[in-house]
Amino acid sequence: MAFARCKDAEIYYEVHGRGTPVLLSAGMGGSGSFWAPQLDALASRHQVILYDHVGTGRSAAGSRSIAGMADDIACVLDNAGADAAHVVGHAIGGIVGIELALRHPKRLRSLTVVNGWGRADPFLRRCFEIRKALLNQSGPQAYVRAQPLFLYPPQWISENIAHLDAEEEKILKHFPSIATMNQRIDMFLAFEGGRRLKGISVPTLLSSAKDDALVPAYLTRELAAAIPGARVHEVDWGAHAFSVVTPKIFNDTLLGFCREVDR
């Protein structure tokens, strides 16, 4: 557990295990704790680097552009003593990974984007409009209470309701400011990879769930068509946070991809 001084912010990060570095970047919540279901499996073979985005979790408050967040990953890698890493990002963490691959390609051994997008279509925009309305009109507790509906399959929610209720308290304790959340949502909805995506040259895995009701799988397929040589991995069930719902499937796929690249 340590802090990296990156420009004007102190970024909290952790390093676990040994081996080829794997850096994990979370989605909208921004906390490295999102990757708890991956930690043991990955750390048995790799040096795993977790971090909290600026303005979230245990990192300092502050504002960042997508480019600035990509630079933050490079800064965290420097502090962890890693020249290059397999960079894995969930949703907006994947967009930051894309930006890193364009700005600092030598810092990546590979790129994995989980339920991400290269452009926000009308459906995705409407989903986030609803989430912003909940946050701004009803407050963080309503936003966090509704969050599982966007992240997980209905049956999984029903079967894990006690766990989700306990998680709700922890999330609220470290919830970013409303201003930070609005800025993050607006920034990532504005992202347009466009023709720049053709410039990504690192091995790329795009992983998605067919039942994702927040970021539909067709957005991953669009992204794959734009990134040269990108590989698509789809699961049938698990929704937006399928890395939490079906961790073994996700972990085995990611480990296999990293092993292949490292060879």
N, C-alpha and C positions, 0 to 999 in steps of 0.2 A: 504494500500500500504506500503510495507516494503522490506527490504533486509535481506536475510539470509546469514551468513558467513559460507560457506561450503568448507572446505579445503582451496584452494588457490583462491577462487572466491566469489564474492558477487552476490547472485541470487535474482532477483526481484520476489516478489510474492504478491498476493492479497488474502484477505479473505472476503467472502460475506455470509450473511445469518446465520442461526442457525440450529442446528440439527446434525445428524450423518455426519461426514466429508466425502466429496467427493473431491478427488484430480484429476484434469484434466491435462493430458500431451499431448502437441501438436505433430504434425508430423514434416516433414522436415523443415518447417519454424521456428519451435521452440517457437513461441510466444503464450502466454496465451490468446491473443486476438482472436485466432482462435475459441475459444469456446463462443464467444459473443451470438450466437443463443441459447445456452443452459443456460446461466447464470440466467436469471430471473426465468425460470421454476424450475431449481435445487435449487436456493437459497430460494425459497418459502418453501422448506421442509428440506434443508440440509445446513450445513456449507460448502461452496464451496471454494476450494483453487485452484487458478490459478498461474502459474509461467512461466517464460521464461527460456528455457534451457541455460546453460552456452555457451557463444559465440553468442547468438541470442538476439533479442529484447533489453530489458533494463538491462539484466544481463551482467556481466563482460565478456570480451573476455577470451578465454582459450580453452584448449584441454581436452577431456574426452573420456574414454573408455565406453563401454556399462555398465560395472560394476560400473564405477565411476558415471555415470548418474543415476543408480539405487540408489546408496548411496546418491546422491543429493536429490532424492525424500524423503528419510528417514530424511535427514537434514532439508528440508523444512517443513515436518510434525512436527519435533521437534520444530522448530521456531514458527509454527502456533499453538502449544499446542495440537496436535492431536496424540494420541497413535497409532491409526490405522484408515484407511480410505478406502472407496470404491475407487480404483484406476482405472481411465479410460484413455486409451491411444489410440491416432489415429496413425495408421501406425507405424512409428518408435517410437512414444510415447508408443505404445502398446508393442513393443519389450522391451523397458525399463521397462514397467510394468511386463512383463514376467520375466525379470532378477531380479526385486525386489521380485517377488513371490518366486524365487529360493533362493535368498540371505537373505531376511528379511521377511519371510512369516507372522510373527506376526504383521507386519505393515499394512497388507491388511485385510479389511473385505471382499472384493471381488475384482476380476479383470475383467475388460471389455477391450477387444481388438477390435478396429474398423478398418476394412480393413488392417489387419496385416498379418504377415507370420512367419513361423518357419524356412524357408529356402528360399533363392532367386533362383528362377528357371531361365532358359535362357530367357524367355519372360521378366521377371521383370528386369533382368540385361540389356537387350537391351534398355528398356525404359529409364533406368537411364544413360546408356551410351550416349543416345541422349541428355538427359538433361545436362549431364556434358559437352558434346561438345558445346552446346549452351552457357553455362556459360563461359567456358574457351576460346572459339574462338570468341564469339560475346559479352560477358559481361553480367553483372547482368540485364540490361534493357531488353535484348532479352530473358533471362531466365524467368524473371517475366512476360513478355508479353506472352510467350508461356504457362505459368503455368496453366491458366484456361483450356486449351485443355486437360490436364492430370487429372484435378480435377473434372470437371463438365460435365453434359450432354449438347450436342450441343444446344438444344432448350433453356435450361436454360441460357446458355451463351448469346444467341441472345436476350433473353428477359431482361437480366440484364446487358447489355453491359455498360451502363452509370455508374452503381455501380462498376463494375469491373475496369473501367478506373480510377475512383476515388481511389479505393483500391490500384491500381498499384503505385500511387505516395506515399502512406503511406508505402507500403511494401519496396519500394526502399529506403526510408528515413532511415529505420532501417535494411537494408539488411546486413546479416553477410558477413565477408570477403570471397573472393573466396576460399582461403585456408581452411577456416573453413567448407564451404559447401562441398568441395571435400573430406575432412576428414570424414565428417558426412555420405556422400553417401557411401564411401568405407567401412566404419565401419559397416553400417547396411546391406550392400550387403554381407558382410562376415559373418553375423550372421547365425549360424547353431544351432538350438535348440537341435536337435537330441534326444538321449535317456534321456537327462536331463528333457525334458518336462514332462515325466511321474512322476517327483518329485513334480509337482505343486499340491498343496492340497487345495487351497482356491477355493470357488465357482467362476466359470469362465463363462463369457458370451462372445461369439465371434460373432461380428456383421459385416455384409458385404452387399455390393450391387451387384446384379447380373450383372449390366452393368458397373462395375468398369473396365476401360480400362487401368489402371496403375497397380493395384494389383488385379488380377482376383480372383473371389470368390472361385475358386477351391483351392487356397492357404489357405483360411480360413478353408475349409473343411478338408484339410490335417492337419492343426493345431488342429482342433477339434478331429481328430482321435488319436492324440498324447497326448492330455491333459485329464487325467481321469475325467469323468463326465462333460466335457465342454458342454455348451449349444450353439447352433448356431441360430442366428437370421438373416435372409436374407430379404432384400427389393428388389423389382423389378427394381426400378428406383432411380437415385440420384447420381450414379457414385462414384468416390473416396471420395468426400467430401459430402456424402449424409446427414451428420449431419447438414450441412449448407443448402442444397437444400430442404430437407424435415425435418426440425427441430422438428415438433410436433411428428412425428412418432418415431424419434430417442429418444426424450426426454421422451415420454410416456413409451417406452420400457425400457429405463435405469431406470427411476423412479420405474417402476414395479419390475424390478430385484432387485434394492436396497431395496425396501420395503420387498420383499420376504426374502432376506438374513437377514435383521434386525429383522424380526419376529422370 
